[in-house]
Amino acid sequence: MPSQLPAYVSDTAPGRGALRTARSWLHSDVPSHSLNGMWRFRLSQTIPVAEDFAAEDFDDSGWDSISVPSHWVLQGDGAYGRPIYTNVQFPFPIDPPHVPDENPTGDYRRHFDMPAAWSEAERVLLRFDGVESLFKLWVNGEKIGSAGGSRLAHEFDVTSSLRPGDNVVAVRVHQWSAASYLEDQDQWWLPGIFRDVTVIARPAGGIEDVWLRTGFENGHGQIETEVTADAAAFPVTLRLPELGIEQMWETAADVAPIDVDGVEPWSAEQPRLYDVTVSNAAESIAMRVGFRTVEIRGDQFLVNGRRVVFHGMNRHETHPERGRVFDEEHAREDLARMKRFNVNAIRTSHYPPHPRLLDLADELGFWVILECDLETHGFDEVDWVGNPSDDPMWRDAYLDRIRRTVERDKNHPSIVIWSLGNEAGTGSNLAAMSAWVHARDAGRPVHYEGDHAGEYTDIYSRMYASVLETEQIGTEGSRSKLLNCTPAQGARQRTKPFLLCEYAHAMGNGPGALDQYEALVHEHPRLHGGFVWEWRDHGILTTTPEGTPYYAYGGDFGEVVHDGNFVMDGMLLSNDVPTPSL
């Protein structure tokens, strides 16, 4: 390890040059251009000193070509390195925020034509929906900025760097960064630009963001609208044709709740959606809203006044050939398969999925616990010494992650709980995240299993509580021992709804005892079901030296540090075949 690392590796700030105000992923009619496709690509095993590749006149004719979105370790038949699987341990020494000198770094370049009409746009944004792990951006040789947070969206204002006609975008992606310490989820480490890249022309007087917060009670609905826009963007009109609603607001001060009669509620069982547009002279945004009210009443979790029982799955984004690259057709098939097997809930373990997955959850009907891109599990190996969750140096990075999570996905009726992350110990940074969520969105509770004392979350959550212990938790007046709690803290936890955020580990011949857990849910109203670990095996399709195809797990790619076959623990096999347990 070097004694002092470059700032772009050791910096824990969320991103320099990236827009700090995160916003919803919206279906807008403003001009946009996808940069998905073939990019020129070069991989270095250590961080190159020179950044000359970002210059406009750099000759990349000797480089390879690679598809974006993709993971470079799944391209090139091993020419660009190999995947690494770990469950708990980090694949490098724990020395935050430092990372190894041997830090594979991918350089990307591509040209695109900007229409002449775009020069009339007020701003042009370049949006990255997912890059692992930290990346730096140049446009036409000008350095724009950098960002970290692999499963989170980052937008950059590139207006002043673009010109009509040909433009060059250059991106440098580091596999390891300070952000890696916050992304130690039980999964393959898969670097690269793995989600969409889009150029967006923002018009003068456009609508920057919209949040439609809905409620429902006894056939009566309400829409609370938050419009983020300059004064010049008004008037703004909301239209819901099916219910005969057309509401125009002349100024931001006029925006007020809309009461709606004759509404059908949204639920996972009956996912009733209504088409809405929010528009002005410059832009029209199409949305689908579902009317529902989430609340905790005593020790019960309710939606539209009814107790919810989660028959859920922990769902990673994983595919044996694409890794975490999103494929909408496959995702729709995946969720349809869940519905066929009576799964009604998804915990997005342990990061926000591609935003289109949540559109599908709204449409098909799932209760969703939307989890932030955060896990520091490897610090458990050193008794949590140095854990970023309680280190003020990491506060901005934690808050940035939860802001980008909530702001991107806040319009989805399927999301009924926000989760701060997974297996990151506990500490003041997690408490700060929770405080921010409570201040921003009073309509959804906050979950985090690691808050054993219930100091800053709304739900008592546990992993792998036995049938007997779960029964004790569900029994009124139970004095069952709670993890790491004082008697007063335990008493507080017993007033909350109980959720098994992970249980019934589906590995080998597992899971078992599901009928017993299910019986307890029907017997004890405080118990709200849970989420099986997990939905799908993460095997990666490869071949033996003789050419025989098989699904690989940890160690099959020559990893020195790995966690073996622990990634093969799903209710589905890697090739979509249901197991007997499902």
C-alpha positions in Angstrom: 0.0 0.0 0.0 1.3 3.5 -0.8 1.5 5.9 2.1 -0.5 8.5 0.2 -2.9 7.8 -2.6 -4.2 10.2 -5.3 -7.3 12.1 -4.2 -9.5 10.4 -6.8 -8.8 7.0 -5.1 -8.9 8.0 -1.5 -11.6 10.7 -1.6 -14.8 9.6 0.2 -16.8 12.5 -1.3 -19.7 11.3 -3.5 -18.5 12.9 -6.7 -16.8 16.0 -7.9 -18.4 17.7 -10.9 -21.5 15.5 -10.6 -24.8 17.3 -9.9 -25.4 17.2 -6.2 -29.2 17.3 -6.5 -30.4 13.8 -7.2 -33.7 13.5 -9.0 -36.3 11.0 -10.1 -35.8 8.6 -13.1 -38.6 10.1 -15.2 -40.2 9.2 -18.5 -39.9 12.7 -20.2 -40.4 13.8 -23.8 -37.3 16.0 -23.8 -34.6 15.0 -26.4 -32.2 12.3 -25.3 -29.6 10.1 -26.9 -28.4 6.7 -25.7 -24.6 6.2 -25.6 -25.2 2.4 -25.2 -23.3 0.4 -27.8 -19.7 -0.2 -28.7 -17.0 1.9 -27.1 -13.2 1.8 -27.6 -11.6 0.1 -24.6 -8.2 -0.4 -22.9 -7.5 -2.2 -19.7 -4.5 -1.5 -17.4 -3.7 -3.7 -14.4 -2.6 -0.6 -12.4 -3.7 3.0 -12.5 -2.1 4.7 -15.5 -0.3 7.9 -14.7 -1.1 9.6 -18.0 -4.6 10.9 -18.8 -3.7 11.7 -22.4 -6.3 9.2 -23.7 -9.0 11.8 -22.8 -7.7 14.2 -25.5 -9.8 14.7 -28.6 -7.1 13.8 -31.0 -5.9 10.7 -29.1 -5.4 7.8 -31.4 -7.4 4.8 -30.0 -7.3 2.8 -33.3 -5.1 0.2 -31.5 -7.7 -0.3 -28.7 -10.3 -3.1 -28.5 -14.0 -2.5 -28.7 -16.3 -3.4 -25.8 -20.1 -3.2 -25.4 -21.6 -0.7 -23.0 -23.3 -1.6 -20.8 -21.3 -4.6 -19.7 -18.7 -5.8 -17.1 -15.2 -6.0 -18.6 -14.4 -9.2 -16.7 -17.3 -10.9 -18.6 -16.0 -9.8 -22.0 -13.0 -10.8 -24.0 -12.8 -14.5 -22.9 -10.7 -13.7 -19.9 -8.5 -11.1 -21.6 -9.8 -8.4 -19.2 -9.4 -10.3 -16.0 -11.8 -12.5 -14.1 -14.8 -12.1 -11.7 -14.1 -12.4 -8.0 -16.8 -13.8 -5.6 -16.7 -12.9 -1.9 -19.5 -13.0 0.7 -18.1 -11.3 3.8 -14.4 -10.8 3.3 -12.9 -8.0 1.2 -10.7 -9.2 -1.7 -8.0 -6.8 -0.6 -6.4 -5.8 2.8 -8.6 -3.7 5.1 -7.0 -0.3 5.2 -9.7 2.3 4.6 -9.8 4.3 2.5 -6.8 2.9 0.6 -6.9 0.3 -2.1 -4.2 -1.9 -3.7 -1.7 -0.6 -6.2 -2.8 -3.3 -8.5 -6.0 -1.7 -9.3 -7.4 -2.7 -12.8 -8.5 0.4 -14.6 -10.6 0.5 -17.8 -10.4 3.4 -20.2 -13.4 4.0 -22.5 -13.8 6.3 -25.5 -16.6 7.0 -28.0 -17.8 9.6 -30.4 -21.3 10.8 -30.8 -23.0 13.5 -32.8 -25.0 16.2 -31.1 -27.9 17.6 -33.2 -27.5 21.3 -34.0 -30.9 21.9 -32.4 -29.5 20.9 -29.0 -27.5 24.1 -28.9 -30.7 25.8 -28.0 -31.1 23.6 -24.8 -30.5 25.4 -21.5 -28.4 22.5 -20.3 -27.1 19.2 -21.6 -26.7 16.4 -19.0 -24.7 13.2 -19.3 -26.2 10.5 -17.1 -24.6 7.3 -15.9 -27.0 4.9 -14.2 -24.4 2.4 -12.9 -20.6 2.2 -13.0 -18.4 0.0 -10.7 -16.6 1.3 -8.9 -15.3 4.9 -9.3 -15.1 6.8 -12.6 -13.7 10.0 -14.0 -15.3 11.8 -17.0 -14.0 13.9 -19.8 -15.8 15.5 -22.8 -13.9 16.8 -25.7 -10.7 16.7 -23.6 -12.2 18.7 -20.8 -12.3 17.1 -17.4 -15.8 17.1 -16.1 -15.7 15.3 -12.8 -15.8 12.0 -11.0 -18.2 9.9 -9.0 -18.6 6.8 -6.9 -21.5 4.7 -5.8 -21.8 1.8 -8.2 -25.5 1.1 -8.3 -26.5 4.8 -8.1 -27.2 7.3 -10.8 -24.9 10.3 -11.4 -25.6 13.2 -13.8 -23.0 15.8 -15.0 -23.7 19.1 -16.6 -21.6 19.0 -19.9 -23.3 22.0 -21.6 -20.2 24.1 -22.0 -18.0 21.2 -23.2 -20.3 20.1 -26.1 -20.6 21.4 -29.6 -22.9 20.6 -32.5 -21.6 17.6 -34.5 -18.9 15.3 -33.4 -18.0 15.0 -29.7 -15.7 12.6 -27.8 -16.6 11.1 -24.4 -13.8 9.5 -22.3 -14.3 7.6 -19.1 -11.7 6.1 -16.8 -13.1 3.4 -14.4 -11.2 2.0 -11.4 -12.2 -1.4 -10.1 -11.2 -0.5 -6.6 -11.8 2.8 -4.7 -12.7 4.0 -1.3 -16.3 3.3 -2.4 -15.4 -0.4 -2.5 -15.4 -0.4 1.3 -19.1 0.5 1.2 -20.0 -2.1 -1.4 -19.0 -5.5 0.2 -22.3 -7.2 -0.7 -22.5 -11.0 -1.0 -22.0 -11.0 -4.8 -19.5 -11.1 -7.6 -17.2 -8.0 -8.0 -17.9 -7.0 -11.6 -16.3 -3.7 -12.7 -17.3 -1.6 -15.7 -20.0 0.7 -17.1 -22.8 -1.8 -16.6 -26.0 0.4 -16.8 -27.2 2.9 -19.4 -25.3 6.0 -20.4 -27.6 8.8 -21.8 -27.2 12.4 -23.0 -30.2 14.5 -22.1 -31.1 18.0 -23.5 -32.8 19.9 -20.7 -34.9 22.8 -22.1 -35.3 26.3 -20.7 -38.3 26.2 -18.4 -38.2 22.5 -18.0 -39.5 20.5 -15.1 -36.5 19.3 -13.1 -38.3 16.8 -10.9 -41.7 15.6 -9.8 -42.9 13.7 -6.8 -46.5 12.5 -6.7 -47.2 11.3 -3.2 -50.5 9.4 -3.1 -52.8 8.4 -0.3 -55.9 6.2 -0.1 -58.7 5.8 2.4 -62.2 4.3 1.9 -62.4 4.9 -1.8 -61.0 8.4 -1.5 -57.5 9.2 -2.9 -55.2 12.2 -2.6 -52.3 13.3 -4.7 -49.7 15.5 -3.1 -47.5 17.0 -5.8 -44.0 18.3 -5.4 -42.6 20.1 -8.5 -39.0 21.1 -8.7 -38.6 23.8 -11.3 -37.8 27.5 -11.8 -40.5 30.1 -11.7 -40.3 30.3 -15.5 -41.5 26.7 -15.8 -45.0 27.6 -14.6 -47.8 27.2 -15.3 -47.6 23.4 -14.8 -50.6 21.1 -15.4 -51.3 17.7 -14.0 -53.7 15.5 -15.9 -55.3 12.2 -14.9 -57.8 11.6 -17.7 -59.3 8.4 -16.4 -60.6 10.2 -13.3 -61.4 13.5 -15.1 -58.7 15.5 -13.4 -56.9 18.4 -15.0 -55.3 20.8 -12.5 -53.2 23.8 -13.6 -50.9 25.6 -11.2 -49.9 29.1 -12.3 -47.0 29.4 -9.8 -45.1 27.1 -7.4 -47.0 28.6 -4.5 -50.3 27.4 -6.0 -49.3 23.7 -6.0 -51.7 22.0 -3.6 -53.0 18.5 -2.8 -55.7 17.1 -5.1 -58.5 15.1 -3.6 -59.9 12.3 -5.8 -63.1 10.3 -5.5 -63.9 6.9 -6.9 -60.3 5.7 -6.7 -59.3 2.0 -6.7 -56.3 1.3 -4.4 -53.0 -0.1 -5.4 -51.7 -3.3 -3.7 -49.5 -6.2 -4.6 -52.6 -8.3 -5.1 -54.4 -5.8 -7.3 -51.7 -3.4 -8.7 -54.1 -0.7 -10.0 -52.2 2.1 -11.8 -53.4 5.3 -13.3 -51.7 7.2 -16.1 -50.8 10.7 -15.2 -49.0 13.5 -17.1 -47.2 16.5 -15.5 -46.4 19.1 -18.2 -45.8 22.6 -19.2 -44.9 24.5 -22.3 -41.4 22.9 -22.4 -41.8 19.4 -21.2 -44.2 16.6 -20.6 -43.6 13.8 -18.1 -45.6 10.5 -18.2 -46.1 8.7 -14.9 -48.1 5.8 -13.5 -49.4 6.3 -10.0 -51.0 3.9 -7.5 -53.0 5.1 -4.6 -52.0 3.6 -1.3 -51.2 4.7 2.3 -48.4 3.0 4.3 -48.5 3.2 8.1 -47.3 1.4 11.2 -50.1 1.2 13.8 -48.9 -0.3 17.0 -47.0 -3.4 16.2 -48.5 -3.9 12.8 -47.4 -2.8 9.3 -50.4 -1.7 7.2 -51.1 -0.6 3.6 -54.5 0.9 3.0 -55.5 -0.1 6.5 -54.8 -3.8 6.0 -52.0 -5.9 7.5 -49.3 -6.9 5.0 -47.6 -10.3 5.1 -44.5 -10.5 3.0 -44.0 -13.8 1.1 -40.8 -12.4 -0.2 -37.4 -13.0 -1.9 -34.1 -11.3 -1.6 -33.3 -10.5 -5.2 -29.9 -9.6 -6.6 -29.5 -8.5 -10.2 -27.6 -11.4 -11.7 -27.5 -13.3 -15.0 -25.0 -16.1 -15.9 -23.7 -14.2 -18.9 -24.5 -10.6 -18.4 -23.9 -10.2 -14.7 -25.8 -7.2 -13.4 -26.5 -5.8 -16.9 -30.3 -5.3 -17.1 -32.4 -7.1 -19.7 -36.0 -6.0 -19.5 -37.5 -9.1 -21.2 -35.6 -11.4 -18.8 -36.6 -9.2 -15.8 -40.2 -9.4 -16.7 -40.0 -13.1 -17.1 -38.3 -13.3 -13.7 -41.0 -11.3 -11.9 -43.7 -13.3 -13.7 -42.1 -16.5 -12.4 -42.2 -15.0 -8.9 -45.9 -14.3 -9.2 -46.6 -17.9 -10.4 -44.9 -19.2 -7.3 -46.9 -16.9 -4.9 -44.0 -14.5 -4.2 -45.5 -11.1 -3.4 -42.5 -9.1 -2.2 -38.9 -8.2 -3.1 -36.1 -6.9 -1.0 -33.6 -5.4 -3.5 -30.6 -6.9 -1.9 -28.5 -4.9 -1.4 -28.7 -1.9 -3.7 -31.3 -0.2 -5.9 -31.9 -2.2 -9.1 -32.2 -0.9 -12.6 -35.1 1.7 -12.4 -37.2 -0.2 -15.0 -37.4 -3.2 -12.6 -39.4 -1.0 -10.3 -41.7 0.0 -13.1 -42.4 -3.7 -13.6 -42.9 -4.2 -9.8 -45.5 -1.4 -9.9 -47.2 -3.0 -12.9 -47.1 -6.7 -11.8 -47.7 -6.1 -8.1 -45.0 -6.5 -5.5 -44.3 -5.1 -2.1 -40.8 -3.7 -2.4 -38.2 -3.0 0.3 -35.9 -0.7 -1.6 -32.3 -1.0 -0.2 -29.5 1.5 -0.4 -26.2 0.5 -2.1 -24.4 0.0 1.2 -22.6 -2.9 3.0 -19.4 -3.0 4.9 -19.6 -6.6 6.0 -15.8 -7.3 5.8 -15.2 -5.2 8.8 -16.8 -8.0 10.9 -13.5 -9.9 10.3 -11.7 -7.2 12.4 -14.4 -6.8 15.0 -15.7 -3.7 13.2 -12.6 -1.7 13.9 -12.5 1.2 11.4 -16.0 0.5 10.2 -17.0 3.6 8.1 -20.6 3.5 9.6 -19.4 5.4 12.7 -16.6 7.5 11.1 -17.5 11.1 10.4 -15.1 11.1 7.4 -17.6 8.9 5.6 -20.7 10.8 6.6 -21.1 12.6 3.3 -20.7 9.4 1.3 -23.4 7.7 3.4 -25.8 10.6 3.0 -25.2 10.9 -0.7 -26.0 7.2 -1.2 -29.3 7.4 0.6 -30.3 10.6 -1.1 -29.7 9.2 -4.5 -31.6 6.0 -3.6 -34.7 7.8 -2.3 -34.8 10.6 -4.9 -34.4 8.3 -7.9 -37.2 5.9 -6.9 -39.6 8.0 -4.7 -42.5 7.8 -7.2 -43.0 4.1 -7.1 -46.1 2.8 -5.3 -44.5 -0.6 -5.0 -41.9 0.7 -2.6 -43.4 0.6 0.9 -40.2 0.5 3.0 -36.8 2.2 2.6 -33.8 0.2 3.8 -30.5 1.9 4.7 -28.4 -1.1 3.5 -27.2 -4.4 4.9 -24.7 -5.8 7.3 -22.8 -2.5 7.8 -22.6 -2.7 11.6 -24.1 0.3 13.3 -23.1 3.9 13.9 -23.9 7.6 13.6 -23.7 7.6 9.8 -26.6 5.1 9.6 -28.6 7.1 12.1 -28.0 10.2 10.0 -29.2 8.4 6.9 -32.4 7.4 8.8 -33.0 10.9 10.0 -32.7 12.2 6.4 -35.2 9.7 5.1 -37.7 10.5 7.9 -37.4 14.2 7.1 -37.7 13.6 3.4 -40.5 11.0 3.2 -42.8 10.6 6.2 -45.0 8.2 4.2 -42.7 5.2 4.3 -40.9 3.6 7.3 -37.2 3.0 7.6 -35.6 -0.5 7.9 -32.1 -1.6 8.8 -31.5 -5.0 10.4 -28.3 -3.9 12.0 -30.1 -1.5 14.3 -30.6 -4.2 16.9 -31.4 -1.7 19.6 -34.1 0.1 17.5 -32.5 3.5 18.0 -33.2 4.9 14.5 -35.5 2.5 12.6 -39.2 1.7 12.6 -39.3 -2.1 12.2 -37.8 -4.8 14.3 -35.9 -6.8 11.7 -33.9 -10.0 12.1 -32.0 -12.5 10.0 -32.4 -16.3 10.5 -34.3 -16.3 13.8 -35.3 -19.9 14.4 -38.9 -21.0 14.4 -38.9 -21.2 18.2 -37.4 -17.7 18.6 -39.7 -16.3 15.9 -42.7 -17.7 17.9 -41.4 -16.1 21.1 -41.0 -12.8 19.3 -44.6 -13.0 18.0 -46.0 -13.9 21.4 -47.5 -10.9 23.3 -45.6 -10.1 26.4 -42.7 -12.3 25.3 -39.4 -11.8 27.2 -37.3 -13.5 24.6 -33.7 -12.2 24.6 -33.1 -9.6 21.9 -29.7 -9.2 20.2 -27.3 -6.7 21.9 -30.2 -4.9 23.7 -30.7 -3.5 27.1 -34.0 -4.3 28.8 -35.3 -0.8 27.8 -34.2 -1.2 24.2 -35.8 -4.6 24.1 -39.1 -3.3 25.3 -39.0 -0.7 22.6 -38.3 -3.3 19.9 -41.2 -5.3 21.1 -43.6 -2.5 20.3 -42.7 -2.7 16.6 -43.8 -4.9 13.7 -41.4 -7.9 13.2 -39.9 -8.8 9.9 -37.4 -11.6 8.8 -35.4 -9.6 6.3 -33.5 -12.8 5.6 -34.4 -16.4 6.5 -34.7 -19.9 5.1 -31.2 -20.0 3.5 -31.9 -21.7 0.1 -28.6 -23.5 -0.3 -28.2 -27.2 -1.0 -31.3 -29.0 0.1 -32.7 -25.9 1.8 -34.8 -24.2 2.7 -36.9 -26.0 5.3 -39.6 -25.3 7.9 -41.4 -22.8 5.7 -44.7 -24.3 6.7 -43.8 -23.6 10.4 -42.9 -20.0 9.7 -46.1 -19.5 7.7 -48.2 -20.9 10.5 -46.7 -18.4 13.0 -47.5 -15.5 10.7 -51.2 -16.6 10.8 -51.1 -17.0 14.5 -49.3 -13.8 15.6 -50.3 -10.5 13.9 -47.1 -8.9 14.9 -45.2 -11.2 12.6 -45.2 -10.0 9.0 -43.4 -12.8 7.2 -40.1 -12.3 5.5 -37.7 -12.7 2.6 -36.0 -15.9 1.7 -32.3 -15.8 1.0 -32.3 -15.8 -1.9 -34.1 -15.9 -5.3 -31.4 -17.0 -7.7 -28.0 -18.8 -7.9 -25.3 -16.4 -9.2 -23.4 -19.0 -11.2 -21.5 -17.5 -14.2 -21.5 -19.6 -17.4 -18.0 -20.7 -18.4 -16.3 -23.8 -19.7 -13.8 -26.3 -18.5 -10.4 -26.5 -20.3 -12.0 -29.3 -22.4 -14.8 -27.0 -23.4 -17.6 -28.3 -21.3 -20.0 -25.5 -20.2 -20.8 -25.2 -16.5 -21.9 -22.5 -14.0 -18.9 -21.2 -12.0 -18.8 -20.1 -8.4 -16.1 -18.7 -6.1 -12.6 -20.0 -6.9 -13.4 -21.2 -10.3 -11.7 -18.2 -11.9 -8.5 -18.6 -9.9 -9.4 -16.1 -7.2 -7.0 -16.2 -4.2 -9.6 -14.7 -1.8 -13.1 -16.1 -2.3 -16.1 -17.7 -0.6 -16.6 -20.8 -2.7 -20.0 -22.0 -3.5 -21.8 -19.7 -1.1 -23.1 -17.7 -4.1 -25.1 -20.8 -5.2 -28.0 -20.4 -2.7 -31.1 -19.5 -4.7 -34.6 -20.8 -5.2 -33.8 -20.7 -8.9 -30.8 -22.3 -10.6 -28.6 -20.0 -12.6 -30.3 -21.0 -15.8 -33.8 -20.1 -14.5 -34.8 -23.7 -13.6 -36.9 -23.8 -10.4 -35.4 -25.9 -7.6 -37.6 -28.4 -5.7 -37.5 -25.9 -2.8 -39.3 -23.3 -4.8 
